[in-house]
């Protein structure tokens, strides 16, 4: 498997209050709000390295993105909400 279909590691990093740098495909696009909770970048070593360097040079921005990601996870990715979404999907069938 080349990429993670949902992005559990991205979700866990956000829940821990870390800013996320992820490849702009698959699950991370569902979880990361670009430039708010992290950065979505091209799937190249250079793009990932550039984003990591930018983040290392702006710790305040990283803290803001980490806090925003943590708040988003706490609001959206909860067991009650997941159960509700699952039941809604079953009813739609």
TORKOL-4160 file (C-alpha; in steps of 0.2 Angstrom, whole numbers, padded with zeros to 4 digits, m for minus):
93
<pt num="1" X="0000" Y="0000" Z="0000"/>
<pt num="2" X="0008" Y="0016" Z="m0006"/>
<pt num="3" X="m0003" Y="0028" Z="0005"/>
<pt num="4" X="m0015" Y="0027" Z="0020"/>
<pt num="5" X="m0033" Y="0027" Z="0014"/>
<pt num="6" X="m0039" Y="0037" Z="0030"/>
<pt num="7" X="m0024" Y="0044" Z="0038"/>
<pt num="8" X="m0025" Y="0038" Z="0056"/>
<pt num="9" X="m0007" Y="0044" Z="0060"/>
<pt num="10" X="m0012" Y="0061" Z="0053"/>
<pt num="11" X="m0028" Y="0061" Z="0065"/>
<pt num="12" X="m0017" Y="0055" Z="0080"/>
<pt num="13" X="m0004" Y="0069" Z="0077"/>
<pt num="14" X="m0018" Y="0082" Z="0076"/>
<pt num="15" X="m0026" Y="0075" Z="0092"/>
<pt num="16" X="m0009" Y="0077" Z="0100"/>
<pt num="17" X="m0009" Y="0096" Z="0095"/>
<pt num="18" X="0005" Y="0094" Z="0082"/>
<pt num="19" X="0004" Y="0103" Z="0065"/>
<pt num="20" X="0003" Y="0091" Z="0051"/>
<pt num="21" X="0013" Y="0090" Z="0035"/>
<pt num="22" X="0005" Y="0077" Z="0024"/>
<pt num="23" X="0004" Y="0072" Z="0006"/>
<pt num="24" X="m0011" Y="0080" Z="m0003"/>
<pt num="25" X="m0020" Y="0064" Z="m0007"/>
<pt num="26" X="m0031" Y="0051" Z="0001"/>
<pt num="27" X="m0036" Y="0052" Z="0019"/>
<pt num="28" X="m0025" Y="0067" Z="0024"/>
<pt num="29" X="m0036" Y="0078" Z="0012"/>
<pt num="30" X="m0051" Y="0074" Z="0023"/>
<pt num="31" X="m0042" Y="0078" Z="0039"/>
<pt num="32" X="m0030" Y="0092" Z="0036"/>
<pt num="33" X="m0037" Y="0110" Z="0032"/>
<pt num="34" X="m0023" Y="0117" Z="0022"/>
<pt num="35" X="m0014" Y="0132" Z="0031"/>
<pt num="36" X="m0026" Y="0130" Z="0046"/>
<pt num="37" X="m0022" Y="0114" Z="0054"/>
<pt num="38" X="m0007" Y="0109" Z="0044"/>
<pt num="39" X="0000" Y="0109" Z="0026"/>
<pt num="40" X="m0005" Y="0097" Z="0011"/>
<pt num="41" X="0010" Y="0096" Z="0000"/>
<pt num="42" X="0015" Y="0087" Z="m0016"/>
<pt num="43" X="0021" Y="0069" Z="m0014"/>
<pt num="44" X="0040" Y="0073" Z="m0017"/>
<pt num="45" X="0054" Y="0073" Z="m0005"/>
<pt num="46" X="0058" Y="0092" Z="m0009"/>
<pt num="47" X="0040" Y="0097" Z="m0005"/>
<pt num="48" X="0040" Y="0088" Z="0011"/>
<pt num="49" X="0057" Y="0095" Z="0016"/>
<pt num="50" X="0052" Y="0113" Z="0011"/>
<pt num="51" X="0037" Y="0112" Z="0022"/>
<pt num="52" X="0047" Y="0105" Z="0037"/>
<pt num="53" X="0060" Y="0119" Z="0035"/>
<pt num="54" X="0046" Y="0132" Z="0034"/>
<pt num="55" X="0038" Y="0125" Z="0050"/>
<pt num="56" X="0054" Y="0124" Z="0059"/>
<pt num="57" X="0057" Y="0142" Z="0055"/>
<pt num="58" X="0040" Y="0148" Z="0062"/>
<pt num="59" X="0036" Y="0139" Z="0078"/>
<pt num="60" X="0022" Y="0151" Z="0082"/>
<pt num="61" X="0013" Y="0146" Z="0066"/>
<pt num="62" X="0016" Y="0128" Z="0070"/>
<pt num="63" X="0008" Y="0130" Z="0088"/>
<pt num="64" X="m0007" Y="0139" Z="0080"/>
<pt num="65" X="m0009" Y="0125" Z="0067"/>
<pt num="66" X="m0007" Y="0111" Z="0080"/>
<pt num="67" X="m0020" Y="0119" Z="0092"/>
<pt num="68" X="m0032" Y="0121" Z="0077"/>
<pt num="69" X="m0030" Y="0103" Z="0072"/>
<pt num="70" X="m0032" Y="0097" Z="0090"/>
<pt num="71" X="m0049" Y="0107" Z="0092"/>
<pt num="72" X="m0055" Y="0101" Z="0075"/>
<pt num="73" X="m0052" Y="0083" Z="0080"/>
<pt num="74" X="m0060" Y="0085" Z="0097"/>
<pt num="75" X="m0075" Y="0092" Z="0088"/>
<pt num="76" X="m0077" Y="0081" Z="0073"/>
<pt num="77" X="m0068" Y="0064" Z="0076"/>
<pt num="78" X="m0078" Y="0058" Z="0092"/>
<pt num="79" X="m0085" Y="0041" Z="0095"/>
<pt num="80" X="m0103" Y="0048" Z="0096"/>
<pt num="81" X="m0101" Y="0057" Z="0080"/>
<pt num="82" X="m0093" Y="0042" Z="0071"/>
<pt num="83" X="m0108" Y="0031" Z="0077"/>
<pt num="84" X="m0120" Y="0044" Z="0071"/>
<pt num="85" X="m0112" Y="0045" Z="0054"/>
<pt num="86" X="m0111" Y="0026" Z="0053"/>
<pt num="87" X="m0130" Y="0025" Z="0057"/>
<pt num="88" X="m0134" Y="0038" Z="0045"/>
<pt num="89" X="m0125" Y="0029" Z="0031"/>
<pt num="90" X="m0134" Y="0013" Z="0035"/>
<pt num="91" X="m0151" Y="0022" Z="0034"/>
<pt num="92" X="m0146" Y="0030" Z="0017"/>
<pt num="93" X="m0144" Y="0012" Z="0009"/>
